[in-house]
């Protein structure tokens, strides 16, 4: 009964109502355990907060449930995958050929050719989730930094990026900072900012001009308040 209860929680967080999908979630909890299933759920919600996960062809975003199943399928063993999705089990004796993604340097070498004819980006947005560093204030602007060393789950076929960390210098309007500063006093809360990125050569870092700021706990409270209306 516990697996059903945990699966119901996962389905609820993903807004998943399809009976077949809920059955798959139950099998995931039974096969992997509640702790692992909830870890995949947290990663899915973080991916959604960053803007979601696109389909391989780039035609649209995956649903939260689709992103959850994609993460699970890509991380578990072949035996567990066959137990959760029996129809995907490979016929005995037939091995699937593994295609290694191209190396980062190989893909980088193709960039000059692509840059000969540049397209146009009409909308540019970046999302950062994590804990801010030192806070520096100047009039109506608050500055902090965030650094990332671990890339998110990427679609199959893309090269692994370099291991060097990327530093983000975050510019937040004071009125936005005031709304999140108190919430961030809770050690396990996480800052979530969206904004316009600019590469600053003199700093060797990305500058992010924040358009919206919140935290994971504030988001959860807002969702709960909305559900109770």
Secondary structure as UniProt FT lines:
FT   HELIX           2..13
FT   TURN            14..15
FT   HELIX           19..32
FT   HELIX           34..49
FT   TURN            50..51
FT   TURN            56..57
FT   HELIX           64..75
FT   HELIX           78..84
FT   HELIX           86..88
FT   TURN            92..93
FT   HELIX           104..108
FT   TURN            109..110
FT   HELIX           111..114
FT   TURN            115..116
FT   STRAND          126..130
FT   STRAND          136..138
FT   TURN            139..140
FT   STRAND          141..148
FT   TURN            156..157
FT   STRAND          166..173
FT   HELIX           174..181
FT   HELIX           183..185
FT   TURN            187..188
FT   STRAND          191..200
FT   TURN            201..204
FT   STRAND          205..215
FT   HELIX           216..227
//
